Amino acid sequence: MIRSMTGYGRGSNDSSGRSFNVEIKSVNNRYLDVFIRLPRGINALEDSIRKYVASKVYRGKIDVYINQESFGDDDRAVNVDENIAAAYYNALKTLKDRFGFNDDITLSQLANYPDVISMEKKEEDIEVIWEILLKALDQAIDLFLEMRSSEGEKLGTDIKERCQLIKIKVEEIENRSSGVVDDFREKIRVRVTDYLKEVEIDEARLLNEVAFFADKCSITEEIVRLKSHISQLENTLCDKDTIGRKLDFLIQEMNREINTIGSKANDLYITNLVVDVKSELEKVREQIQNIE
């Protein structure tokens, strides 16, 4: 399946007094690079989130944004330290009796002393939070992958169409190459005849020159390899695994072969066809850069 490396997905889930909103977006990248921004209170889940995303996505620069809201019961607890309060009370009572104060010891006095009353955040069950967050994360990833697949399908269609154009051009090159040697033989015969006029042409020498030229400008092997690479590329587009790197390698090999054809062909018509093929290959290469 062809998947683009650009995509966006959003998911949310409300449960047990918590609400999670997750957004995922990505752009091209040679490798997988996952950036996660999440609330400080659930930092312990960062590694789990990263591993989960990596199990679903294989290439691209992935940004994951997580927002948490709490509702319902307060997640803070008020603690009363009765031992400290008793110590303060006894100390105040001792001072009162010792110096004969008439003031009453009040609750508000005790409550204002350090550590008598304290507030702390309730300890959260990270496993419960992970279950709630995972549903929002799953929803976001599903939409994210759906968009990637949709974009990938369009890329695949465009690449297949360009492969067909390339194949047509390569067929033209192959058909033209068979006549290049004959053209050269005729041209050299005309030139030698013109130059020597009445002198008889040495056919053996002429055949040697033609054979040397034919060997030098032969592009048969390059055409065979180029056709093979095109076929491999088309078959790879049907693979279910990630194919971006393999396609990139095949395009490099195809460029190498067409460049060699251009340098060896020694024919203007073939040279023009080579330019056309290289133009299409460059467009395919640009598309492949966005495939996972």
N, C-alpha and C positions, 0 to 999 in steps of 0.2 A: 504494500500500500504506500502510495506517495503522500508524504506529509510535508507541508511547508514549515519553515522554522519561525514564521510570524503567526501570532494568534493572541486571542484574548478570551478570558472566561471569568464569570462571577458566580459566587455561591453564597448562601447564607443558611443559618440554622439557629433556632431558638429552643432552649431546653434548660430545665433545672435552674431557672433564674439567670441564665446567660444567653447572650446573643453574639454570634460570630458572623462577620462578613469577610469573605475572602475574594481577592482579585488576583488574577494571574495574567501576565502578558509577556511576550517574548519577541526577540529580534534575532537576526543571524549571528552565529558565532561558530567558530571552528570546532569547539568542544562544548561540553555542558557546563554552564556556569550559573549556579542558582543563588540569587540574592533574596534574603527573607527579612521582612520588616514586621515585627510582631510586638504586642504589649509586653512591657517589662515583667509583668507577673507570670507570664508563661514562657519565659526564656528557656526553661528546661525542655520544652517541646521542639526547639529549633532543629535538633539533630533528627528527630523522628519525621518532621515535616520535610527536611532536605532529602532523606532517604526515600520517603514516599513519592515525592515529586520525581526523583531520579529513577524510580521503578516504572514510571509512566512516560517519561520524556528522555530522549537520548542525546539531543544536540540543541544548542541555542543558548542565548543569554536570557535566563528566566528570572523575572521579578515577581515575587509573591508578597502581597500586602494583606495583613490580617488585622482586623479591627474588632475589639471586644467591648460589649456593653453589658452591664449587670442590671438586673431588675428584680423586683420581689424582695425577699429577705435581705437585710444588710449583711455584707460579708465581714463586718467588724464585730469584735467582742469586747465587752467592758468587764475588767477583772477587779475584784476587791481583795486586798491583802489584809485579812482580819488580824494577823499577828502584828503587822506593822501598826495598824490602827490601835490595837490594844497597847502597844508599847508607847505610842504617842499619848494615849489617854492616861496611862499610869504616870507618865512623866509630868503631864499637865496637872494631874491630881496631886502629885507629890509637891510640885511647886505651889499649888493653891494652899495645901495644908501647911506647908513650911512658912509661907509668908503671909498667910491669913487673908488671901484674896477672896472676895465675895462673888466674883464672876462665875457664871455657869460655863461648863464645858459643853459646847454645842456641836451638832453634827457637821455644820458647815465649816467649823474650825478643823475638825479631823479630816474632812474630805479635801481640804486645800493643802494638806501636808503632802510632800513628795512620796510617790509610790503607794499611797493608800488606795487610790483609784487610778487604774491605767487602762488604756485602750490599745488593742492590737488587732491585726488582721487575722481572720480565721484561717486556719491551715486548710488548704484546698487539696482535694483528691485529684492529682494530675491525670490519673487514668480516666476519671469521669470527664474531665475537661477535654482530654484527647478524643474521646468518643463523640462529644458534641462538635468539636472542631472538625473532626474527620469527615463528618457528613457535609459540612459546608465546603471543605477542601475537595471532596469527591465531586460535588456538583460543579465547582469551578473548573476542575480539571476536565470533566466530561465535555463541557461547553468549549473549553480551550482546545481540546483535541479534535472536537467536531469542526471547529473553524480551521484548524491546521489541515485536516483531511480535505475540507472543501477547497481551500486554497491550493493544496497539493494536487488535487484532481485537475484544476485549471492549468497548473504548471505542466503536468504530465501531458495533457492534450496539446499544449503549445509545442513541447519538445518533440512529440511524435510527429507533428505536422512538419516541423523543421527537419527532422530526420528523413522524411520522405523527399523533401526538396534536395537535401544533401545527396541522397541515393540517386536521384535523377541526374544531378550534376556529375557524380562519379561515373555513372554509366556513359555520359557524354564524353568524359575524359578518356575512359577506356576505349570507346569506339574511335575517338580521334587518334589515340596513341598508336593504333595499328597502322595508320597511314603516314605517320611521321617519318618512318624510315624510308618508305617509298618516295615521299616528297624529297627527302634529303638525297636519295640516289639520283633522282631526276635532276635536281638542282646542280649537284656536283658534276653530273655528266654534261649538262649544258655549259657550265662554266669551263670545264676542261676542254670541251670541244671548241668553245669560243676562243680560248687562249691558244690552243695548239693548232687549230684550224685543220691543215692538211695532214698533220701527224696522226698516226693511228693510236687510239686509246688503249692503254694497258688494262685489259679487263680484270686481270688478277689483282693488280694494284687497286683498282677501283673497288672491287669487291672487298678487299681488306679494309679500305677506308670506311666503307658502308657498314661492315661488320663491327668495326671499332666504334663507330657512332651509335649503332644499334645497341651495343652492350652498354655504352656510357649513358644513353638516354632511356634505357628500358625502365619502365615504372610498373611492370606487371606485379612484382612482389609487393610494392607499396599499395597498389590498388586492392590486391587480395587481402592484405592486412587491414586496410581501411574499411573494406566491406565487412570483414569479420568484427571489427570494433563497433560498427553501426548496428550489426545484428545483436551483439552483446549488450549494447546500450538499450536497445528496444526490449530485450528480454529482461534486463535488470529493472526496467520500469514496472514490470509485473511482479517483482519480488515482494514478499511480505515484510522483510526485514528493513532496517534503515539502509538507505541506498545512496545517500548524498556523497559520501567519500568515494565509493566505487564509481559513481558517475563522473566525479571530478577527475579520477585517474583515467577513465576511458577517454574523456575529452582531451586530456593532455596527450594521450597516445595518438588520437585522431589528428590533432594539430601537428604532431611530429611527422606523421605520414604525409599529410597534405603539403607541408613545407618542403619535404623531400621531393615530392612529385613536382612542385613548382620549380625547384632548383635543377631538376634533371630533364624535364620535358623538352626544353629548347623549342617551344612552339607557342606563338602568341595566343592562339585560340585557347589552348590548354591553360596558359597563364591566366587568362581572363576567367576561365572556369574555376581555377584554384582560388582566385580572389573572392568569387561568389561563395565558394564552400567555406572559406575562412571567415567570411562575414556571418554566415549562418551558424558556424561553430561558436563564434564569439557570443552570439545571442543565446545559444543553448547554454554556454558556460555561465552567463549571467543568471539564467534561470536556475541552474543547478546550485548556485551559491545559496539559494534560499530553500533547498530541499534538505530535510533531516537525514 
